[in-house]
Amino acid sequence: MVHNPRSRRHGALLVGTAALLGLLAACGDGQDTRSGPTVTASGTAAPAQDGKSGPSSAAPSSPAPPSSAAGSGSSAPPRATASSGGGEAVPSATAAAGSRCHTSELRASVGRNDPGAGQENFPLVLTNTSGRTCTLRGYPGAAFVNGSGARLGADPRREPGSPVSVTLRPGQSAWAGLTFSNPGISGARSATPATLLVTPPDERDQLRVAWPGGPVPVSGNSSSVRLTVLSPGTGP
């Protein structure tokens, strides 16, 4: 029994060593939450909402696919369709087709006389000088004036006829017959006009044409001057 004290010291040493190892094990198991912030993988933070951001363990969201509106080239102007209310855009000349010819778009001229049976027959021609298509319908107006601008004779009378719409492309013409009895045969009082004033149908402004036809009846028997409706072309 001489060795009992040493056995006791040895046992106490073993117990103390075991306790120390247990303590060290407890300190190294990572359970102390005060050791510092947890490092997370980059890109896991949630996007800011209402000016705030918060951590998230969710995987980063993939970029949203482009919407159908963005993919359709929404920056380009829409194409006109028949159902858009306005229809397809058309060239200005086509859009203007069917509208009335205005005085400023026309040139007046007097064609060659075609006399017969004591009658003088002049074609009064209106030509489209504009860059668009327009129409004439009905009777033009006409008046003879002298060099001072004074009216000679009464206004021409309209021959019975059926007016038609004459469509004139640029450069095309329509004509009306200007007819009167030769004053040298009829005995009517005559005068020689300087100018023929021509008013296109439904217009107020007049065109001036130098009169090439010599004397015209201005009063007395058989002094009437007559006009026919407009027809396509420059004469019969």
Residue frames relative to the residue before (quaternion, step in Angstrom):
aa qw qx qy qz dx dy dz
M 1.0000 0.0000 0.0000 0.0000 0.00 0.00 0.00
V 0.3661 0.7545 -0.4709 0.2738 3.50 1.24 0.39
H 0.7225 0.4646 -0.2397 0.4525 3.63 1.17 -0.66
N 0.3791 0.7553 -0.4814 0.2325 3.68 1.11 0.08
P 0.6617 0.4998 -0.3517 0.4343 3.64 0.77 -0.85
R 0.6625 0.4940 -0.3309 0.4556 3.65 0.92 -0.76
S 0.6276 0.5335 -0.3376 0.4555 3.62 1.00 -0.71
R 0.6421 0.5147 -0.3264 0.4649 3.52 1.01 -0.76
R 0.6668 0.4975 -0.3206 0.4529 3.57 0.89 -0.89
H 0.6354 0.5359 -0.3185 0.4556 3.54 1.06 -0.79
G 0.6603 0.5013 -0.3090 0.4661 3.57 1.01 -0.82
A 0.6454 0.5128 -0.3288 0.4608 3.52 1.00 -0.82
L 0.6298 0.5386 -0.3305 0.4516 3.55 1.06 -0.75
L 0.6470 0.5189 -0.3104 0.4645 3.57 0.99 -0.81
V 0.6504 0.5073 -0.3201 0.4660 3.56 0.99 -0.84
G 0.6668 0.5005 -0.3098 0.4570 3.58 0.90 -0.85
T 0.6406 0.5222 -0.3296 0.4565 3.55 1.01 -0.79
A 0.6479 0.5216 -0.3152 0.4570 3.60 0.94 -0.85
A 0.6515 0.5127 -0.3192 0.4591 3.57 1.00 -0.81
L 0.6492 0.5210 -0.3154 0.4557 3.55 1.00 -0.83
L 0.6454 0.5166 -0.3126 0.4678 3.59 0.99 -0.80
G 0.6388 0.5283 -0.3227 0.4570 3.56 1.03 -0.80
L 0.6504 0.5208 -0.3136 0.4555 3.55 1.01 -0.84
L 0.6551 0.5095 -0.3087 0.4647 3.55 0.99 -0.87
A 0.6310 0.5358 -0.3294 0.4541 3.57 1.03 -0.75
A 0.6489 0.5206 -0.3105 0.4599 3.55 1.03 -0.85
C 0.6803 0.4901 -0.3019 0.4537 3.61 1.00 -0.74
G 0.7488 0.4203 -0.2272 0.4594 3.63 1.05 -0.48
D 0.5139 0.6698 -0.4260 0.3253 3.67 1.11 0.26
G 0.5217 -0.6818 0.3964 0.3253 3.66 1.25 0.16
Q 0.4612 0.7054 -0.4448 0.3033 3.61 1.09 0.29
D 0.5743 0.5923 -0.3940 0.4051 3.60 1.21 -0.25
T 0.2757 -0.8067 0.5054 0.1334 3.62 -0.28 1.28
R 0.6186 0.5589 -0.3549 0.4231 3.59 1.21 -0.18
S 0.4518 0.7288 -0.4277 0.2861 3.57 1.26 0.06
G 0.7273 -0.3806 0.2447 0.5161 3.72 1.25 -0.31
P 0.6553 -0.5187 0.3657 0.4096 3.63 -1.28 0.30
T 0.4832 -0.6521 0.5067 0.2908 3.51 -1.18 0.65
V 0.3288 -0.7398 0.5534 0.1961 3.60 -0.80 0.92
T 0.1379 -0.7998 0.5819 0.0524 3.56 -0.76 1.03
A 0.6268 -0.5307 0.4046 0.4023 3.54 -1.25 0.32
S 0.5650 -0.6160 0.4200 0.3534 3.56 -1.01 0.72
G 0.7839 0.3420 -0.2545 0.4514 3.57 -1.13 0.72
T 0.5792 0.6005 -0.3989 0.3803 3.59 1.10 0.14
A 0.4881 0.6493 -0.4550 0.3648 3.59 1.22 -0.08
A 0.4714 -0.6694 0.4952 0.2905 3.57 -0.97 0.85
P 0.5597 -0.5982 0.4383 0.3699 3.61 -1.09 0.59
A 0.6017 -0.5740 0.4162 0.3679 3.52 -1.17 0.61
Q 0.0518 -0.7671 0.6392 0.0181 3.54 -1.11 0.78
D 0.8364 0.0015 -0.0580 0.5450 3.53 -0.81 1.08
G 0.7189 -0.4562 0.2543 0.4587 3.57 0.96 0.81
K 0.6801 0.4411 -0.2875 0.5101 3.61 1.24 0.08
S 0.1218 -0.7650 0.6228 0.1097 3.52 -1.27 0.41
G 0.0819 -0.8052 0.5865 0.0317 3.56 -1.09 0.58
P 0.5786 -0.5976 0.4154 0.3683 3.58 -1.10 0.53
S 0.0187 -0.7833 0.6214 0.0049 3.50 -1.16 0.53
S 0.3736 -0.7273 0.5347 0.2135 3.52 -1.07 0.72
A 0.4691 0.6784 -0.4482 0.3447 3.56 1.30 0.02
A 0.5534 -0.5953 0.4638 0.3525 3.53 -1.19 0.56
P 0.5963 -0.5787 0.3941 0.3927 3.62 -1.07 0.57
S 0.4377 -0.6999 0.4978 0.2660 3.51 -0.93 0.92
S 0.4668 -0.6723 0.4970 0.2884 3.57 -1.06 0.76
P 0.6145 -0.5594 0.3832 0.4032 3.63 -1.08 0.57
A 0.5274 -0.6403 0.4544 0.3246 3.54 -1.01 0.84
P 0.4811 -0.6572 0.4833 0.3212 3.62 -0.93 0.79
P 0.5863 -0.5829 0.4096 0.3855 3.59 -1.05 0.61
S 0.4729 -0.6788 0.4814 0.2895 3.52 -0.98 0.87
S 0.6528 -0.5218 0.3723 0.4037 3.55 -1.26 0.34
A 0.6129 0.5426 -0.3617 0.4462 3.57 1.11 -0.60
A 0.6772 0.4783 -0.3053 0.4684 3.56 0.93 -0.86
G 0.6825 0.5043 -0.2908 0.4420 3.53 1.00 -0.77
S 0.6621 0.5256 -0.3113 0.4341 3.58 1.18 -0.35
G 0.5183 -0.6533 0.4212 0.3566 3.58 1.25 0.18
S 0.0782 0.8594 -0.5032 0.0460 3.55 0.89 0.93
S 0.5827 0.5885 -0.3931 0.3995 3.61 1.17 -0.27
A 0.5949 0.5642 -0.3674 0.4391 3.60 1.21 -0.34
P 0.5399 -0.6253 0.4374 0.3552 3.63 -1.02 0.66
P 0.5203 -0.6447 0.4486 0.3352 3.61 -0.99 0.70
R 0.4556 -0.6696 0.5106 0.2886 3.55 -1.11 0.64
A 0.4808 -0.6619 0.4879 0.3044 3.55 -1.02 0.77
T 0.0793 -0.7847 0.6142 0.0273 3.52 -1.03 0.82
A 0.6638 -0.5206 0.3588 0.3996 3.51 -1.25 0.37
S 0.7131 0.4563 -0.2628 0.4627 3.58 1.12 -0.61
S 0.5205 0.6748 -0.4056 0.3305 3.62 1.24 -0.08
G 0.6090 -0.5783 0.3535 0.4121 3.55 1.18 0.09
G 0.7711 0.3280 -0.1879 0.5124 3.51 0.99 -0.84
G 0.3790 -0.7252 0.4906 0.2997 3.59 1.21 -0.43
E 0.6793 -0.4730 0.3642 0.4268 3.52 -1.31 -0.05
A 0.5193 -0.6192 0.4858 0.3332 3.50 -1.24 0.78
V 0.1343 -0.7904 0.5947 0.0601 3.55 -1.11 0.83
P 0.6234 -0.5458 0.3881 0.4037 3.60 -1.21 0.43
S 0.6191 -0.5972 0.3623 0.3587 3.56 -1.03 0.76
A 0.6379 0.5334 -0.3441 0.4361 3.60 0.99 -0.77
T 0.6631 0.4895 -0.3089 0.4746 3.58 1.02 -0.80
A 0.6402 0.5316 -0.3317 0.4445 3.55 0.97 -0.82
A 0.7059 0.4700 -0.2684 0.4569 3.58 1.04 -0.73
A 0.4505 0.7009 -0.4565 0.3123 3.59 1.24 -0.24
G 0.7649 0.3361 -0.2608 0.4837 3.58 -0.92 0.92
S 0.6087 0.5324 -0.3830 0.4464 3.62 1.17 -0.20
R 0.6330 -0.5836 0.3656 0.3536 3.54 -1.18 0.64
C 0.4502 -0.6419 0.5484 0.2909 3.54 -1.17 0.69
H 0.2571 -0.7647 0.5730 0.1445 3.57 -0.91 0.92
T 0.6883 -0.5023 0.3286 0.4073 3.55 -1.20 0.53
S 0.6747 0.5180 -0.2987 0.4328 3.58 0.92 -0.87
E 0.6840 0.4759 -0.2797 0.4769 3.58 1.25 -0.31
L 0.6959 0.4719 -0.2451 0.4827 3.57 1.30 -0.01
R 0.1877 -0.7221 0.6484 0.1513 3.50 -1.37 0.40
A 0.2370 -0.7707 0.5766 0.1319 3.58 -0.94 0.88
S 0.0485 0.7716 -0.6332 0.0370 3.54 -1.18 0.67
V 0.3205 -0.7148 0.5867 0.2053 3.53 -1.30 0.37
G 0.3315 -0.7718 0.5153 0.1702 3.56 -0.72 1.11
R 0.7237 -0.4427 0.3168 0.4242 3.53 -1.34 -0.04
N 0.5202 -0.6454 0.4720 0.3000 3.53 -1.06 0.82
D 0.1078 -0.7602 0.6387 0.0497 3.53 -1.12 0.82
P 0.0730 -0.8550 0.5125 0.0322 3.62 0.39 1.21
G 0.1548 0.7768 -0.6031 0.0939 3.52 -1.27 0.48
A 0.8587 0.0450 -0.0656 0.5063 3.56 -1.05 0.91
G 0.7228 -0.4451 0.2510 0.4653 3.57 0.91 0.88
Q 0.6190 0.5373 -0.3433 0.4586 3.57 1.28 0.14
E 0.2666 -0.7149 0.6220 0.1760 3.53 -1.21 0.65
N 0.0527 -0.8239 0.5629 -0.0400 3.56 -0.68 1.12
F 0.0012 -0.8091 0.5840 -0.0651 3.54 -0.42 1.29
P 0.3217 -0.7103 0.5781 0.2403 3.62 -0.94 0.73
L 0.2090 -0.7475 0.6217 0.1049 3.55 -0.87 1.04
V 0.1177 -0.8511 0.5116 -0.0077 3.56 -0.32 1.32
L 0.1125 -0.7517 0.6472 0.0586 3.53 -1.09 0.89
T 0.1008 -0.8138 0.5723 0.0032 3.58 -0.71 1.13
N 0.4257 -0.6992 0.5207 0.2425 3.55 -0.96 0.92
T 0.0881 -0.8200 0.5653 0.0157 3.59 -0.50 1.19
S 0.5257 0.6408 -0.4105 0.3802 3.59 1.26 0.08
G 0.5441 -0.6124 0.4618 0.3402 3.55 -1.32 -0.04
R 0.6740 0.4555 -0.3035 0.4962 3.59 1.21 0.28
T 0.5068 -0.6069 0.5100 0.3389 3.53 -1.34 0.18
C 0.0551 0.7949 -0.6004 0.0672 3.58 -0.92 0.91
T 0.3814 -0.7401 0.5178 0.1966 3.58 -1.26 0.19
L 0.1659 -0.7284 0.6545 0.1160 3.50 -1.35 0.51
R 0.0283 0.7978 -0.6012 0.0372 3.56 -1.05 0.74
G 0.7992 0.3207 -0.2396 0.4483 3.52 -0.97 0.91
Y 0.7160 -0.4300 0.3542 0.4206 3.52 -1.20 -0.73
P 0.3496 -0.6741 0.5913 0.2716 3.56 -1.11 0.59
G 0.4068 -0.6531 0.5581 0.3106 3.53 -1.32 0.13
A 0.0384 -0.7993 0.5996 0.0038 3.60 -1.13 0.61
A 0.0637 0.7778 -0.6233 0.0506 3.53 -1.17 0.66
F 0.3303 -0.7230 0.5752 0.1932 3.56 -1.08 0.84
V 0.0060 -0.7841 0.6206 0.0018 3.58 -1.02 0.82
N 0.4569 -0.6687 0.5097 0.2901 3.56 -1.21 0.54
G 0.7681 -0.3781 0.2564 0.4487 3.55 -1.29 -0.12
S 0.6802 0.4695 -0.2811 0.4877 3.58 1.20 -0.48
G 0.5542 -0.6219 0.3832 0.3991 3.57 1.29 -0.11
A 0.4740 0.6674 -0.4512 0.3554 3.60 1.24 0.14
R 0.5139 -0.6620 0.4606 0.2923 3.54 -1.03 0.87
L 0.1766 -0.7657 0.6128 0.0835 3.56 -1.07 0.88
G 0.8415 0.0761 -0.0862 0.5279 3.57 -0.60 1.16
A 0.6387 -0.5305 0.4127 0.3747 3.48 -1.41 0.09
D 0.6371 -0.4994 0.4056 0.4245 3.55 -1.28 0.22
P 0.5618 -0.6002 0.4353 0.3670 3.62 -1.05 0.65
R 0.3937 -0.6888 0.5605 0.2374 3.54 -1.21 0.61
R 0.4424 -0.6980 0.4995 0.2599 3.56 -1.13 0.63
E 0.3711 -0.6936 0.5757 0.2229 3.54 -0.91 0.96
P 0.5386 -0.6056 0.4525 0.3721 3.62 -0.98 0.68
G 0.2396 0.7562 -0.5806 0.1836 3.55 -1.01 0.85
S 0.4381 -0.6741 0.5308 0.2681 3.53 -1.31 0.30
P 0.3257 -0.7695 0.5107 0.2023 3.62 -0.35 1.17
V 0.0748 -0.7621 0.6422 0.0339 3.53 -1.13 0.76
S 0.4789 -0.6373 0.5135 0.3174 3.57 -1.21 0.50
V 0.1485 -0.7781 0.6081 0.0520 3.54 -0.79 1.09
T 0.2214 -0.7850 0.5691 0.1041 3.58 -0.59 1.17
L 0.1084 -0.8087 0.5781 0.0124 3.54 -0.73 1.12
R 0.2486 -0.7104 0.6397 0.1559 3.52 -0.81 1.04
P 0.6881 -0.4535 0.3293 0.4609 3.61 -1.19 0.25
G 0.8002 0.2664 -0.2220 0.4893 3.56 -0.82 1.05
Q 0.6202 0.5446 -0.3550 0.4390 3.61 1.19 -0.26
S 0.2872 -0.7845 0.5403 0.1007 3.54 -1.26 0.56
A 0.1416 -0.7159 0.6706 0.1330 3.48 -1.44 0.29
W 0.1507 -0.8088 0.5645 0.0666 3.56 -1.13 0.60
A 0.1492 -0.7385 0.6488 0.1069 3.53 -1.34 0.48
G 0.4622 -0.6925 0.4849 0.2677 3.57 -1.07 0.75
L 0.1287 -0.7576 0.6374 0.0576 3.56 -0.91 1.00
T 0.0347 0.8425 -0.5247 0.1167 3.57 -0.32 1.33
F 0.1430 0.7626 -0.6260 0.0785 3.58 -1.11 0.72
S 0.5577 -0.5949 0.4628 0.3476 3.54 -1.28 0.44
N 0.5361 -0.6183 0.4683 0.3332 3.55 -1.04 0.81
P 0.3910 -0.7545 0.4622 0.2535 3.64 -0.48 1.11
G 0.5947 0.5616 -0.3788 0.4330 3.60 1.13 -0.40
I 0.6854 0.4354 -0.2691 0.5180 3.59 1.17 -0.45
S 0.7274 0.4475 -0.2473 0.4577 3.60 0.86 -0.97
G 0.4227 -0.7082 0.4728 0.3101 3.59 1.10 -0.51
A 0.4277 0.7011 -0.4757 0.3150 3.62 1.18 0.15
R 0.5408 -0.5794 0.4901 0.3629 3.52 -1.21 0.50
S 0.1327 -0.8307 0.5400 0.0264 3.57 -0.85 0.94
A 0.0648 -0.7446 0.6605 0.0715 3.50 -1.39 0.19
T 0.3628 -0.7224 0.5429 0.2278 3.53 -1.19 0.51
P 0.3045 -0.7769 0.5211 0.1796 3.60 -0.41 1.16
A 0.3985 -0.6659 0.5687 0.2727 3.51 -1.31 0.37
T 0.8169 0.0975 0.0177 0.5682 3.54 1.00 -0.88
L 0.2245 -0.7067 0.6493 0.1690 3.51 -1.28 0.58
L 0.2277 -0.7549 0.6034 0.1190 3.54 -0.84 1.07
V 0.0920 -0.8065 0.5840 0.0042 3.57 -0.78 1.07
T 0.1103 -0.7824 0.6116 0.0405 3.55 -0.87 1.00
P 0.3782 -0.7252 0.5211 0.2441 3.65 -0.59 1.05
P 0.6541 -0.5236 0.3589 0.4113 3.62 -1.14 0.51
D 0.8602 0.1141 -0.1226 0.4817 3.54 -1.09 0.93
E 0.5936 0.5362 -0.3764 0.4674 3.59 1.21 0.41
R 0.3790 -0.7126 0.5426 0.2327 3.57 -1.29 0.33
D 0.6599 0.5005 -0.3104 0.4666 3.58 1.04 -0.74
Q 0.3107 -0.7779 0.5303 0.1308 3.53 -1.08 0.80
L 0.3133 -0.6926 0.6157 0.2072 3.50 -1.38 0.43
R 0.2729 -0.7702 0.5595 0.1387 3.58 -1.01 0.82
V 0.0304 -0.7901 0.6116 -0.0288 3.55 -0.89 1.04
A 0.4445 -0.6587 0.5302 0.2958 3.57 -0.92 0.85
W 0.3618 -0.7583 0.5042 0.1995 3.58 -0.75 1.05
P 0.1807 -0.8262 0.5281 0.0764 3.60 -0.64 1.14
G 0.6170 0.6634 -0.2910 0.3076 3.57 1.27 -0.29
G 0.5572 -0.6300 0.4064 0.3570 3.61 1.17 0.16
P 0.8129 -0.2669 0.1815 0.4848 3.57 -1.25 -0.47
V 0.1098 -0.7599 0.6378 0.0605 3.53 -1.23 0.68
P 0.5280 -0.6224 0.4536 0.3579 3.63 -1.10 0.55
V 0.1190 -0.8169 0.5619 0.0523 3.58 -0.92 0.86
S 0.7980 -0.0297 0.0035 0.6019 3.61 1.24 -0.30
G 0.6652 0.4902 -0.3731 0.4219 3.55 -1.32 0.29
N 0.7631 -0.3621 0.2746 0.4596 3.52 -1.36 -0.19
S 0.8569 0.1012 -0.1018 0.4950 3.51 -1.20 0.76
S 0.3949 0.7381 -0.4633 0.2909 3.53 1.01 0.82
S 0.4587 0.7042 -0.4446 0.3099 3.57 1.25 0.01
V 0.2012 -0.7162 0.6565 0.1247 3.51 -1.23 0.75
R 0.1609 -0.8200 0.5481 0.0342 3.58 -0.84 1.01
L 0.1741 -0.7692 0.6092 0.0824 3.53 -1.23 0.69
T 0.2733 -0.7396 0.5904 0.1725 3.58 -1.12 0.71
V 0.6410 -0.5001 0.4045 0.4188 3.56 -1.33 0.16
L 0.5823 -0.5883 0.4380 0.3506 3.55 -1.25 0.44
S 0.0687 -0.7690 0.6354 0.0151 3.53 -1.13 0.81
P 0.6056 -0.5620 0.3971 0.3996 3.63 -1.15 0.39
G 0.7088 0.4643 -0.3386 0.4090 3.55 -1.18 0.62
T 0.5460 -0.6207 0.4618 0.3214 3.52 -1.33 -0.31
G 0.8075 -0.1109 0.0610 0.5761 3.59 1.23 0.13
P 0.6808 -0.4974 0.3436 0.4135 3.56 -1.30 0.19
